[in-house]
Amino acid sequence: MFFGKRRCIISQSLFLIISIFFYNCSKSTPPLFTEHTYSINKSTVLIQIFPPDLSNNQKRGIAIVVFVNQDENIEEVKAILRDFYNDGCKLILLKADWTSILQEYLNSTLKDENKNLICNILKDEINQDKKIFLLAGELGCFSIGQVIQSDCPEGLILLSPYCNPNIFGENNNQNSFYIPTFISVGENDTKAYNFSLQLYQKNRSFCEMRTYPTYEAGWALLNSSTHVKEQIKLWIETITSKGI
């Protein structure tokens, strides 16, 4: 009788351990995604699409379109953005040599024809989702282009944006722009802070700028601060629910 009880206790303990193991594995396992490539002016764009996590019965209908430059680690970017996937947002990561693509675009005479370039290549993936574009660092310079300021995205998130005139030219900074924008920047990151101020002052839509007493920039700033992520979530909720 004693051994029967002991065997039962051991079996229950083993079941509990196995259950905890698989629960933790399910939490740490990366979400499934689809992947394909596209070509823009002979430059390859790797597209990874993560459907939203609806385990909590959330139906956000929001797609965050993330620009990842060729020299950035896409796995690190995905890990940093995991909170937004868990919050019920679809994630679409576009990895390419965006510096070259955007430089060519900004200096092209075909800006009007290509102003919906990004949304056109994603039209089958985003369907009726409300689209938020996310750019970090030097790619924030692309915010001044019509390809971003079209009717395609509902909003724009910029992490430590700055613009290198040696690459993008001196004459691309227009007087104002009209897309809802969230800007996050470290106060000690001088070039990004100054450029962010210019964008904030020229924005004629709903623009929110959050500054932090740090040198951290771009993805590092987002990764190190829960406050930044929560503020971005609140901003997304504001512009998508009220139709700003």
C-alpha positions in Angstrom: 0.0 0.0 0.0 2.8 2.4 0.9 4.6 1.6 -2.4 1.4 2.2 -4.3 1.0 5.6 -2.9 4.6 6.4 -3.5 4.3 5.3 -7.1 1.3 7.5 -7.5 3.1 10.5 -6.0 6.0 10.0 -8.3 3.8 9.7 -11.3 2.0 12.9 -10.4 5.2 14.7 -9.8 6.6 13.5 -13.2 3.5 14.6 -14.9 3.7 18.1 -13.3 7.4 18.4 -14.4 6.6 17.3 -18.0 3.7 19.8 -18.1 5.8 22.7 -16.9 8.6 21.7 -19.4 6.2 21.8 -22.3 4.5 25.0 -21.1 7.9 26.7 -20.9 8.9 25.4 -24.3 5.7 26.7 -25.9 6.4 30.1 -24.4 10.0 30.2 -25.7 9.3 28.7 -29.1 9.4 31.3 -31.8 6.1 32.0 -33.6 5.6 30.3 -37.0 6.1 32.6 -40.0 6.0 32.6 -43.8 8.9 33.8 -45.9 9.5 34.9 -49.5 11.5 37.4 -51.4 10.7 40.3 -53.7 12.9 42.5 -55.9 13.0 46.3 -56.0 15.2 47.7 -58.8 17.2 44.4 -58.7 17.7 44.6 -55.0 16.4 41.6 -53.1 13.9 42.1 -50.2 13.5 39.3 -47.7 9.9 39.3 -46.4 9.0 37.5 -43.2 5.4 37.5 -42.0 4.3 36.6 -38.5 0.5 36.3 -38.0 -0.8 37.8 -34.8 -0.9 35.8 -31.6 -4.6 35.3 -31.0 -4.3 33.0 -28.0 -5.9 35.6 -25.9 -8.7 36.1 -28.4 -7.3 39.4 -29.4 -8.3 40.6 -32.9 -6.3 43.8 -33.5 -6.3 44.0 -37.3 -3.0 45.9 -37.1 0.2 45.1 -39.2 3.5 46.6 -38.1 5.7 46.8 -41.2 9.4 46.8 -40.0 12.3 47.9 -42.2 15.5 45.9 -41.3 18.7 47.0 -43.0 21.0 44.5 -44.6 23.7 44.8 -41.9 21.2 44.3 -39.1 20.6 41.0 -37.3 17.0 40.1 -38.2 16.8 37.5 -35.3 17.7 40.2 -32.8 15.1 42.5 -34.2 12.4 39.8 -34.1 13.2 39.1 -30.4 12.9 42.8 -29.6 9.5 43.0 -31.3 8.1 39.9 -29.7 6.0 42.0 -27.3 4.0 43.4 -30.2 3.3 40.0 -31.7 2.2 38.8 -28.2 -0.1 41.9 -28.1 -2.0 40.7 -31.2 -0.3 42.6 -33.9 0.8 41.1 -37.2 4.6 41.6 -37.8 6.0 42.0 -41.3 9.8 42.3 -41.5 11.4 43.6 -44.7 15.1 43.0 -44.8 17.1 44.6 -47.7 19.8 47.0 -48.5 17.4 49.8 -47.7 20.1 52.5 -47.6 20.7 52.0 -51.3 17.1 51.5 -52.2 16.0 54.6 -50.3 18.8 56.7 -51.7 17.8 55.7 -55.2 14.2 56.4 -54.5 14.7 59.9 -53.0 16.9 60.9 -55.9 14.6 59.5 -58.5 12.2 61.4 -60.8 9.6 58.6 -60.4 8.6 59.4 -56.8 5.0 59.9 -57.6 4.7 56.6 -59.5 6.3 54.7 -56.7 4.7 56.4 -53.7 2.8 53.2 -52.7 5.8 51.0 -53.4 5.9 49.2 -50.1 2.2 48.6 -49.7 2.0 47.4 -53.3 4.5 44.6 -52.7 2.6 43.6 -49.5 -1.0 43.9 -50.8 -1.6 40.1 -50.5 -0.2 40.0 -46.9 -1.8 43.0 -45.3 -5.3 42.8 -46.8 -7.5 45.1 -44.7 -5.0 45.5 -41.8 -4.2 48.9 -40.5 -0.6 49.4 -41.3 2.1 51.0 -39.1 5.6 51.5 -40.6 8.6 51.2 -38.2 12.0 52.6 -39.1 15.1 52.9 -37.0 18.3 54.9 -37.2 19.4 56.2 -40.6 16.3 54.7 -42.2 14.3 57.3 -40.4 15.4 59.7 -43.1 13.0 57.9 -45.4 10.2 59.4 -43.4 10.5 62.5 -45.5 9.7 60.6 -48.7 6.3 60.2 -50.4 6.6 56.5 -50.2 6.1 56.8 -46.5 3.7 59.8 -46.6 1.2 58.1 -48.9 -2.3 57.1 -47.9 -1.0 53.6 -47.4 0.2 53.6 -43.7 -2.0 54.8 -40.9 1.1 55.8 -38.9 4.8 55.9 -38.6 7.1 54.8 -35.7 10.7 56.2 -35.7 13.4 55.0 -33.4 16.3 57.4 -33.1 15.9 58.7 -36.7 18.6 60.7 -38.4 19.5 61.7 -41.9 22.9 61.6 -43.5 23.0 64.3 -46.2 26.1 62.7 -47.7 23.8 59.7 -48.6 20.4 61.1 -49.0 21.2 64.6 -50.2 20.6 68.1 -48.8 17.3 68.9 -50.6 15.1 66.1 -49.6 13.9 67.6 -46.3 10.5 69.1 -47.2 8.8 71.7 -45.1 6.1 69.6 -43.5 4.5 66.2 -43.5 1.1 64.9 -42.5 1.3 61.4 -41.2 0.6 60.4 -37.5 4.1 59.8 -36.1 5.7 58.4 -32.9 9.3 59.4 -32.3 11.5 57.8 -29.6 15.0 59.2 -29.1 17.8 59.4 -26.6 18.6 63.0 -25.5 22.3 62.2 -25.6 22.1 60.9 -29.2 22.8 64.4 -30.6 22.3 63.9 -34.4 19.1 61.8 -33.9 17.7 64.2 -31.2 18.2 67.2 -33.5 16.6 65.5 -36.5 13.7 64.2 -34.4 13.0 67.8 -33.2 12.9 68.9 -36.9 10.5 66.2 -37.8 8.3 66.9 -34.7 8.1 70.6 -35.6 7.2 69.9 -39.2 4.6 67.3 -38.5 1.1 68.6 -39.1 -0.7 65.5 -37.9 -0.8 63.7 -34.5 2.8 63.5 -33.6 4.2 62.3 -30.3 7.9 62.6 -29.4 9.3 60.8 -26.3 12.9 61.5 -25.2 15.0 59.5 -22.7 18.2 60.5 -20.8 20.4 58.0 -22.6 23.0 57.4 -25.4 21.2 54.3 -26.5 19.7 54.4 -30.0 17.4 52.6 -32.4 16.7 48.9 -31.5 18.9 49.1 -28.4 16.7 51.9 -27.0 13.5 49.9 -27.7 15.0 46.7 -26.2 16.2 48.4 -23.0 13.0 50.2 -22.1 9.7 48.7 -21.3 8.4 52.3 -21.1 9.2 52.9 -24.8 7.3 49.7 -25.9 4.3 50.6 -23.7 4.1 54.2 -25.1 4.2 52.8 -28.6 1.4 50.5 -27.9 -0.7 53.3 -26.4 0.0 55.5 -29.4 -1.0 52.7 -31.9 -4.2 52.2 -29.9 -4.9 55.9 -30.1 -4.4 56.4 -33.9 -6.1 53.1 -34.9 -9.2 53.3 -32.6 -9.9 57.0 -33.2 -8.9 57.1 -36.9 -6.6 60.1 -36.4 
